[in-house]
Amino acid sequence: MGFGMYCFEATASQSATLIKFWKGTPMNGGMNPMTLPPAQSKFESSWALQMRATAMEDAGRLIQTLTGAILAHGGWVLSRGANDDGLINMLFEFERQQCVEMYTMLVAVGVELSQLAHMRFTELCQCTRSTCEDVGGEIVSVDLEIHSFPAEVSSDRPVVSEAA
């Protein structure tokens, strides 16, 4: 069983009990609305993830690459920026059903997620896969902080030239 608030796994006996419950529920408005649990708003069902990562690439180039990849995978970049020390802050969103693609994309572009970020994305993906509900309309918001450490070429290395 996952850690998210929407993960649910039922045993065979629990499933049978749920089916009996639903079969016994009147469909023509015979239920008392006062006995129903309060409906959850979309805001409560959204996922907001704060993550940290590192990368071995120039901050400007990484921002361009990430922005293009997020857009190509159906996401929306809400804000992005970097400071002189190579700290990148990016806020983006995507539909929950695209979580595996977004997770894969982040790894593929060279972002090294922290252990906690991996755990959060894994939880999101596992809960999305195991939920019985339609999650198509749910939005995931990611606040990503990346420390970029571009590999710098040392100027004191000898330059190798091609000799004929």
N, CA and C of each residue as an Amber inpcrd file, in Angstrom:
protein
   492
   0.8410000  -1.1830000   0.0000000   0.0000000   0.0000000   0.0000000
   0.8750000   1.2310000   0.0000000   0.5580000   2.2200000  -0.7930000
   1.3560000   3.4230000  -0.9050000   1.1350000   4.3840000   0.2520000
   1.8310000   5.5130000   0.2190000   1.7880000   6.4720000   1.2950000
   0.8300000   7.6180000   1.0260000   0.3390000   7.7600000  -0.1890000
  -0.5120000   8.8820000  -0.5560000  -1.9070000   8.7520000   0.0140000
  -2.6250000   9.8630000   0.0070000  -3.9430000   9.8440000   0.6130000
  -4.9840000   9.1940000  -0.2840000  -4.6620000   8.8610000  -1.5120000
  -5.6380000   8.2810000  -2.4130000  -5.3360000   6.8390000  -2.7710000
  -4.3490000   6.2570000  -2.1540000  -4.0300000   4.8660000  -2.4410000
  -5.0060000   3.9700000  -1.7030000  -5.4970000   2.9370000  -2.3750000
  -6.4180000   2.0180000  -1.7520000  -6.2410000   0.6470000  -2.3810000
  -6.0420000  -0.3260000  -1.5410000  -5.9900000  -1.7050000  -1.9930000
  -6.9990000  -2.4920000  -1.1650000  -7.8070000  -3.2960000  -1.8040000
  -8.8290000  -4.0530000  -1.0980000  -8.5990000  -5.5410000  -1.2760000
  -8.8820000  -6.2780000  -0.2040000  -8.8380000  -7.7340000  -0.3030000
 -10.1250000  -8.1980000  -0.9590000 -10.2140000  -9.4760000  -1.2620000
 -11.4140000 -10.0180000  -1.9160000 -12.6490000  -9.8200000  -1.0420000
 -12.5240000 -10.0310000   0.2730000 -13.6840000  -9.8650000   1.1520000
 -14.0970000  -8.4020000   1.2480000 -13.1160000  -7.4940000   1.2510000
 -13.4430000  -6.0690000   1.2820000 -14.1310000  -5.6600000  -0.0110000
 -13.6700000  -6.1800000  -1.1470000 -14.2860000  -5.8570000  -2.4340000
 -15.7270000  -6.3310000  -2.4660000 -15.9810000  -7.5410000  -1.9490000
 -17.3360000  -8.0690000  -1.9160000 -18.2330000  -7.1820000  -1.0490000
 -17.7100000  -6.7110000   0.0800000 -18.4710000  -5.8290000   0.9510000
 -18.7870000  -4.5170000   0.2390000 -17.8140000  -3.9590000  -0.4890000
 -18.0510000  -2.7210000  -1.2210000 -19.1100000  -2.9110000  -2.3000000
 -19.0690000  -4.0470000  -2.9950000 -20.0670000  -4.3150000  -4.0430000
 -21.4480000  -4.4270000  -3.4200000 -21.5640000  -5.1410000  -2.2740000
 -22.8580000  -5.2450000  -1.6000000 -23.3590000  -3.8760000  -1.1810000
 -22.4470000  -3.0230000  -0.6800000 -22.8340000  -1.6830000  -0.2700000
 -23.3890000  -0.9030000  -1.4540000 -22.6710000  -0.9170000  -2.5870000
 -23.1110000  -0.1490000  -3.7490000 -24.3990000  -0.6940000  -4.3410000
 -24.5780000  -2.0370000  -4.3040000 -25.8250000  -2.6040000  -4.8190000
 -27.0110000  -2.2100000  -3.9470000 -26.7780000  -2.0430000  -2.6490000
 -27.8540000  -1.6930000  -1.7340000 -28.1430000  -0.2040000  -1.6710000
 -27.4060000   0.6040000  -2.3720000 -27.5920000   2.0450000  -2.3410000
 -28.6530000   2.4450000  -3.3660000 -29.6860000   3.1820000  -2.9320000
 -30.7180000   3.5860000  -3.8930000 -30.1590000   4.5890000  -4.9010000
 -30.5590000   4.4510000  -6.1470000 -30.0630000   5.3110000  -7.2140000
 -31.0160000   6.4590000  -7.5280000 -32.1970000   6.4830000  -6.9280000
 -33.1920000   7.4880000  -7.3040000 -33.3400000   8.5900000  -6.2570000
 -32.2750000   8.9050000  -5.5600000 -32.3140000  10.0150000  -4.6200000
 -32.8930000   9.6600000  -3.2750000 -32.9730000   8.3770000  -2.9250000
 -33.5240000   7.9640000  -1.6510000 -32.5630000   8.1170000  -0.4800000
 -31.3430000   8.5750000  -0.7100000 -30.3710000   8.7270000   0.3720000
 -30.5730000  10.0560000   1.0680000 -30.2760000  10.0780000   2.3400000
 -30.3270000  11.3020000   3.1210000 -29.0280000  12.0550000   2.9070000
 -29.0590000  13.2690000   2.3410000 -27.8230000  13.9920000   2.0720000
 -27.0480000  14.3470000   3.3370000 -27.6660000  14.3570000   4.4760000
 -26.9760000  14.6860000   5.7170000 -26.0300000  13.5730000   6.1520000
 -26.2300000  12.3570000   5.6600000 -25.3710000  11.2450000   6.0610000
 -24.1700000  11.0740000   5.1360000 -24.1180000  11.8250000   4.0590000
 -23.0140000  11.6990000   3.1260000 -21.7980000  12.4620000   3.6440000
 -20.5960000  11.9320000   3.3920000 -19.4100000  12.6820000   3.7930000
 -19.2790000  13.9230000   2.9220000 -18.6260000  14.9690000   3.4350000
 -18.4720000  16.1810000   2.6260000 -17.6500000  15.9060000   1.3770000
 -18.0400000  16.5310000   0.2750000 -17.3150000  16.3590000  -0.9840000
 -15.9630000  17.0360000  -0.8880000 -14.9630000  16.4150000  -1.5060000
 -13.6280000  16.9990000  -1.5130000 -13.5190000  17.9620000  -2.6860000
 -12.8890000  19.0920000  -2.4350000 -12.6820000  20.0430000  -3.5160000
 -11.4740000  19.6160000  -4.3300000 -11.3320000  20.1570000  -5.5360000
 -10.1870000  19.8490000  -6.3830000  -8.8900000  20.3020000  -5.7350000
  -8.9430000  21.3880000  -4.9300000  -7.7290000  21.8830000  -4.3070000
  -7.1560000  20.8450000  -3.3460000  -8.0150000  20.1610000  -2.6040000
  -7.5420000  19.1590000  -1.6500000  -6.9710000  17.9280000  -2.3480000
  -7.4110000  17.6420000  -3.5600000  -6.9730000  16.4310000  -4.2350000
  -5.7310000  16.6460000  -5.1010000  -5.2180000  17.8710000  -5.1500000
  -4.0510000  18.1180000  -5.9840000  -2.7760000  17.7160000  -5.2560000
  -1.7340000  17.4970000  -6.0100000  -0.4240000  17.1510000  -5.4780000
   0.4810000  18.3480000  -5.6390000   1.1010000  18.7940000  -4.5680000
   2.0740000  19.8830000  -4.6060000   3.3880000  19.3170000  -4.0710000
   4.3910000  19.2480000  -4.9300000   5.6640000  18.6300000  -4.5680000
   6.7760000  19.6720000  -4.5510000   7.5540000  19.6740000  -3.4910000
   8.7560000  20.5000000  -3.4260000   9.9360000  19.5520000  -3.5260000
  10.8200000  19.8250000  -4.4750000  11.9330000  18.9200000  -4.7270000
  13.2400000  19.6690000  -4.8840000  14.3180000  18.9590000  -4.5670000
  15.6720000  19.4830000  -4.7600000  16.4290000  18.5230000  -5.6480000
  17.3690000  19.0940000  -6.3970000  18.1550000  18.2740000  -7.3130000
  19.4710000  18.9780000  -7.6040000  20.3550000  18.2590000  -8.2790000
  21.6090000  18.8270000  -8.7630000  21.7360000  18.4780000 -10.2390000
  22.6100000  19.2060000 -10.9220000  22.8660000  18.9290000 -12.3360000
  24.2770000  19.3880000 -12.6640000  24.8820000  18.7070000 -13.5900000
  26.2420000  19.0350000 -14.0250000  26.2110000  19.7590000 -15.3670000
  25.3280000  20.7410000 -15.4770000  25.1840000  21.4770000 -16.7250000
  25.0140000  22.9600000 -16.4090000  25.3320000  23.8020000 -17.3620000
  25.1640000  25.2350000 -17.2250000  23.6920000  25.5570000 -16.9510000
  23.4540000  26.4810000 -16.0170000  22.0900000  26.8090000 -15.6040000
  21.2330000  27.3000000 -16.7710000  21.7680000  28.1800000 -17.6090000
  20.9940000  28.6990000 -18.7420000  20.5780000  27.6140000 -19.7210000
  21.5190000  26.7520000 -20.0300000  21.2250000  25.6510000 -20.9600000
  20.2130000  24.6710000 -20.3370000  20.3640000  24.3830000 -19.0430000
  19.4600000  23.4450000 -18.3760000  18.0320000  23.9930000 -18.3200000
  17.9040000  25.2870000 -18.0740000  16.5650000  25.8900000 -18.0520000
  15.8970000  25.7380000 -19.4150000  16.6270000  25.9950000 -20.4880000
  16.0650000  25.8390000 -21.8370000  15.6780000  24.3910000 -22.1130000
  16.5580000  23.4670000 -21.7630000  16.2930000  22.0520000 -22.0070000
  15.0810000  21.5760000 -21.2200000  15.0340000  21.9260000 -19.9310000
  13.9110000  21.5150000 -19.0880000  12.5940000  22.1180000 -19.5550000
  12.6260000  23.3970000 -19.8980000  11.4020000  24.0470000 -20.3650000
  10.8580000  23.3520000 -21.6040000  11.7140000  23.1000000 -22.5780000
  11.2810000  22.4060000 -23.7900000  10.7620000  21.0110000 -23.5180000
  11.4370000  20.2870000 -22.6340000  11.0140000  18.9170000 -22.3190000
   9.6900000  18.8970000 -21.5670000   9.4980000  19.8140000 -20.6360000
   8.2270000  19.8750000 -19.8900000   7.0800000  20.1920000 -20.8370000
   7.2760000  21.1730000 -21.7090000   6.2360000  21.5300000 -22.6760000
   5.9570000  20.3830000 -23.6420000   7.0020000  19.6880000 -24.0720000
   6.8340000  18.5690000 -25.0040000   6.0700000  17.4050000 -24.3860000
   6.1230000  17.2880000 -23.0640000   5.4160000  16.2070000 -22.3800000
   4.0610000  16.6570000 -21.8260000   3.5710000  17.8060000 -22.2760000
   2.2320000  18.2580000 -21.9110000   2.1570000  19.0680000 -20.6350000
   3.2800000  19.5000000 -20.1060000   3.2770000  20.2820000 -18.8740000
   3.2410000  21.7730000 -19.1480000   3.1540000  22.5530000 -18.0720000
   3.1280000  24.0070000 -18.1470000   4.1920000  24.5650000 -17.2150000
   5.0590000  25.4110000 -17.7310000   6.0720000  26.0630000 -16.9110000
   5.4870000  27.3830000 -16.4310000   5.3290000  27.5160000 -15.1180000
   4.7230000  28.7130000 -14.5430000   5.7570000  29.7900000 -14.2340000
   6.9300000  29.3660000 -13.7850000   8.0140000  30.3180000 -13.5530000
   9.3410000  29.5750000 -13.6130000  10.3900000  30.3290000 -13.9390000
  11.7160000  29.7460000 -14.0380000  12.7360000  30.8540000 -13.8840000
  13.8850000  30.5040000 -13.3600000  14.9190000  31.5020000 -13.1970000
  16.1440000  30.8920000 -12.5500000  17.2510000  31.6400000 -12.6220000
  18.5130000  31.1920000 -12.0340000  19.2530000  32.3990000 -11.4980000
  20.0620000  32.1700000 -10.4760000  20.8990000  33.2600000  -9.9700000
  22.3330000  33.0480000 -10.4400000  23.2140000  33.9490000 -10.0390000
  24.6140000  33.8900000 -10.4780000  25.3750000  32.6920000  -9.9230000
  24.8730000  32.1140000  -8.8290000  25.5440000  30.9590000  -8.2230000
  25.1300000  29.6300000  -8.8580000  24.2490000  29.6750000  -9.8560000
  23.8180000  28.4560000 -10.5360000  22.6170000  27.7870000  -9.8920000
  21.9100000  28.4890000  -9.0060000  20.7090000  27.9390000  -8.3860000
  19.5190000  28.2140000  -9.2940000  18.8680000  27.1530000  -9.7330000
  17.7140000  27.2450000 -10.6330000  16.4490000  26.9870000  -9.8260000
  15.4550000  27.8280000 -10.0080000  14.1320000  27.6100000  -9.4250000
  13.1390000  27.5150000 -10.5620000  12.3720000  26.4340000 -10.5580000
  11.4020000  26.2300000 -11.6240000  10.1040000  25.7130000 -11.0000000
   9.0130000  26.3250000 -11.3780000   7.6920000  25.9020000 -10.9440000
   6.9420000  25.4530000 -12.1840000   6.4990000  24.1940000 -12.1950000
   5.7630000  23.6900000 -13.3470000   4.6470000  22.7660000 -12.9000000
   3.7070000  22.5390000 -13.7880000   2.5540000  21.6770000 -13.5130000
   2.3380000  20.7230000 -14.6720000   1.6640000  19.6320000 -14.3630000
   1.2850000  18.6650000 -15.3840000   0.0960000  17.8630000 -14.8840000
  -0.5880000  17.1870000 -15.8140000  -1.7010000  16.3260000 -15.4230000
  -1.1520000  15.0890000 -14.7350000  -1.8210000  14.6750000 -13.6840000
  -1.3320000  13.5650000 -12.8630000  -1.1070000  12.2950000 -13.6700000
  -1.9130000  12.0520000 -14.6720000  -1.7720000  10.8380000 -15.4770000
  -0.4550000  10.8000000 -16.2500000   0.2610000  11.9160000 -16.3420000
   1.5460000  12.0040000 -17.0340000   2.7370000  11.8810000 -16.0810000
   2.5160000  11.4180000 -14.8530000   3.5810000  11.4420000 -13.8440000
   4.7850000  10.5840000 -14.2320000   4.5860000   9.4170000 -14.7990000
   5.7170000   8.5620000 -15.1700000   6.5520000   9.2240000 -16.2630000
   5.8850000   9.8370000 -17.2370000   6.5970000  10.5160000 -18.3200000
   7.4110000  11.6930000 -17.7830000   6.8480000  12.4680000 -16.8550000
   7.5710000  13.6070000 -16.2850000   8.7660000  13.1550000 -15.4560000
   8.5800000  12.1140000 -14.6800000   9.6630000  11.5630000 -13.8600000
  10.8010000  11.0750000 -14.7560000  10.4550000  10.3470000 -15.7870000
  11.4450000   9.8430000 -16.7370000  12.1700000  10.9830000 -17.4380000
  11.4340000  12.0040000 -17.8330000  12.0200000  13.1430000 -18.5220000
  13.0350000  13.8610000 -17.6490000  12.7140000  14.0750000 -16.3740000
  13.6490000  14.7650000 -15.4740000  14.9730000  14.0100000 -15.3720000
  14.8910000  12.7040000 -15.2530000  16.1080000  11.8870000 -15.1790000
  16.8490000  11.9220000 -16.5150000  16.1160000  11.8520000 -17.6140000
  16.7280000  11.7890000 -18.9450000  17.4820000  13.0710000 -19.3100000
  17.0330000  14.2290000 -18.8330000  17.7280000  15.4790000 -19.1810000
  18.9320000  15.7400000 -18.2820000  19.1820000  14.8540000 -17.3320000
  20.3780000  14.9830000 -16.5110000  20.1770000  15.6120000 -15.1430000
  18.9390000  15.7220000 -14.7040000  18.6650000  16.2410000 -13.3680000
  18.8100000  15.0900000 -12.3740000  19.6850000  15.2740000 -11.3950000
  19.8940000  14.2520000 -10.3670000  19.0450000  14.6190000  -9.1590000
  17.8860000  13.9790000  -9.0630000  16.9510000  14.2630000  -7.9840000
  17.5050000  13.7890000  -6.6510000  17.1250000  14.4760000  -5.5780000
  17.5130000  14.0400000  -4.2390000  16.7640000  12.7510000  -3.9010000
  17.1950000  12.0930000  -2.8540000  16.5400000  10.8480000  -2.4420000
  15.0730000  11.1040000  -2.0930000  14.7990000  12.2040000  -1.4030000
  13.4290000  12.5410000  -1.0440000  12.5880000  12.8340000  -2.2900000
  13.1690000  13.5130000  -3.2760000  12.4470000  13.7950000  -4.5180000
  12.1040000  12.5000000  -5.2460000  13.0420000  11.5550000  -5.2920000
  12.7520000  10.2420000  -5.8940000  11.6070000   9.5600000  -5.1530000
  11.6400000   9.6140000  -3.8370000  10.5810000   8.9710000  -3.0430000
   9.2220000   9.6140000  -3.3160000   9.1850000  10.9370000  -3.4090000
   7.9140000  11.6300000  -3.6660000   7.3640000  11.3100000  -5.0530000
   8.2440000  11.3020000  -6.0510000   7.7830000  10.9770000  -7.4050000
   7.3450000   9.5160000  -7.4830000   8.0690000   8.6250000  -6.8110000
   7.6880000   7.2130000  -6.7930000   6.3220000   7.0390000  -6.1500000
   6.0940000   7.7270000  -5.0440000   4.8020000   7.6540000  -4.3650000
   3.6810000   8.1410000  -5.2820000   3.9180000   9.2670000  -5.9420000
   2.9260000   9.8040000  -6.8630000   2.5970000   8.8040000  -7.9670000
   3.6220000   8.2350000  -8.5800000   3.4170000   7.2960000  -9.6910000
   2.7130000   6.0240000  -9.2310000   3.0980000   5.4960000  -8.0680000
   2.4720000   4.2690000  -7.5750000   1.0180000   4.5000000  -7.1840000
   0.7400000   5.6310000  -6.5410000  -0.6350000   5.9290000  -6.1630000
  -1.5010000   6.2060000  -7.3820000  -0.9460000   6.8410000  -8.3810000
  -1.6860000   7.1070000  -9.6100000  -2.0400000   5.7970000 -10.3020000
  -1.0830000   4.8800000 -10.3360000  -1.3110000   3.5920000 -10.9920000
  -2.3250000   2.7410000 -10.2300000  -2.3010000   2.7750000  -8.9000000
  -3.1330000   1.8750000  -8.1210000  -4.4950000   2.4450000  -7.7410000
  -4.7520000   3.7040000  -8.0600000  -6.0340000   4.2920000  -7.6810000
  -7.1480000   3.7880000  -8.5880000  -8.3240000   3.6820000  -8.0200000
  -9.4930000   3.2460000  -8.7940000 -10.1920000   4.4370000  -9.4410000
  -9.8450000   5.6330000  -9.0150000 -10.5040000   6.8370000  -9.5050000
  -9.8700000   7.3190000 -10.8040000 -10.6280000   8.1230000 -11.5440000
 -10.0880000   8.7760000 -12.7320000  -9.3020000   9.9940000 -12.2620000
  -8.0130000  10.0370000 -12.5660000  -7.1560000  11.1310000 -12.1140000
  -6.8040000  12.0850000 -13.2490000  -7.4920000  11.9500000 -14.3790000
  -7.1630000  12.7430000 -15.5620000  -7.2070000  14.2370000 -15.3550000
  -8.1270000  14.7180000 -14.5340000  -8.2570000  16.1440000 -14.3340000
  -7.3990000  16.7140000 -13.2270000  -6.7390000  15.8600000 -12.4630000
  -5.9230000  16.3420000 -11.3500000  -4.6040000  16.9070000 -11.8530000
  -4.1780000  17.9680000 -11.2220000  -2.9550000  18.6610000 -11.6120000
  -1.9020000  18.4750000 -10.5190000  -0.6810000  18.1910000 -10.9590000
   0.4580000  18.0840000 -10.0550000   1.3000000  19.3400000 -10.2280000
   1.6420000  19.9720000  -9.1270000   2.4790000  21.1650000  -9.1450000
   3.8300000  20.8140000  -8.5320000   4.9040000  21.1520000  -9.2360000
   6.2570000  20.8330000  -8.7720000   7.0530000  22.1230000  -8.6250000
   7.5690000  22.3360000  -7.4240000   8.4790000  23.4480000  -7.1510000
   9.8680000  22.8260000  -7.0620000  10.6510000  22.9900000  -8.1160000
  11.9370000  22.3100000  -8.2470000  13.0870000  23.2950000  -8.0700000
  13.9950000  22.9630000  -7.1690000  15.2090000  23.7500000  -6.9390000
  16.3980000  22.9030000  -7.3640000  17.1640000  23.4080000  -8.3260000
  18.2950000  22.6530000  -8.8640000  19.5840000  23.4460000  -8.6370000
  20.5580000  22.7970000  -8.0480000  21.8940000  23.3800000  -7.9210000
  22.7050000  22.8820000  -9.1060000  23.0680000  23.7900000 -10.0000000
  23.8300000  23.3700000 -11.1820000  25.3170000  23.6260000 -10.9490000
  26.0870000  22.6400000 -11.3070000  27.5390000  22.6910000 -11.1950000
  28.1180000  22.3640000 -12.5630000  28.2110000  23.3490000 -13.4500000
  28.6920000  23.0510000 -14.8040000  30.1380000  22.5800000 -14.7680000
  30.4090000  21.6020000 -15.5880000  31.7730000  21.0970000 -15.7170000
  32.5810000  22.1530000 -16.4480000  33.5560000  22.6870000 -15.7680000
  34.3660000  23.7480000 -16.3700000  35.6400000  23.1620000 -16.9460000
  36.0100000  23.6630000 -18.1040000  37.2260000  23.2140000 -18.7670000
  38.3850000  24.0330000 -18.2140000  39.3760000  23.3590000 -17.7400000
  40.5340000  24.0340000 -17.1700000  41.3840000  24.6260000 -18.2850000
  41.8270000  25.8780000 -18.1130000  42.6050000  26.5460000 -19.1560000
  44.0850000  26.1420000 -19.1280000  44.5260000  25.4580000 -18.0550000
  45.9330000  25.0900000 -17.9960000  46.2170000  23.7180000 -18.6060000
  45.2050000  23.0870000 -19.1640000  45.4060000  21.8110000 -19.8570000
  45.9950000  22.0790000 -21.2300000  46.8700000  21.2190000 -21.6810000
  47.3960000  21.4040000 -23.0330000  46.2980000  21.0670000 -24.0690000
  46.2820000  21.8400000 -25.1150000  45.3140000  21.6250000 -26.1860000
  45.8970000  20.6300000 -27.1530000  45.1140000  19.6160000 -27.4380000
  45.5660000  18.5890000 -28.3870000  45.1230000  19.0160000 -29.7740000
  46.0760000  19.1190000 -30.6760000  45.7300000  19.5010000 -32.0410000
  45.8580000  18.3010000 -32.9570000  45.1330000  18.3620000 -34.0240000
  45.2070000  17.2730000 -34.9810000  46.4010000  17.5130000 -35.8900000
  47.2870000  16.5640000 -35.9080000  48.4570000  16.6760000 -36.7860000
  48.2660000  15.7560000 -37.9810000  48.7050000  16.2510000 -39.1190000
  48.5420000  15.4580000 -40.3330000  49.6440000  14.4550000 -40.4880000
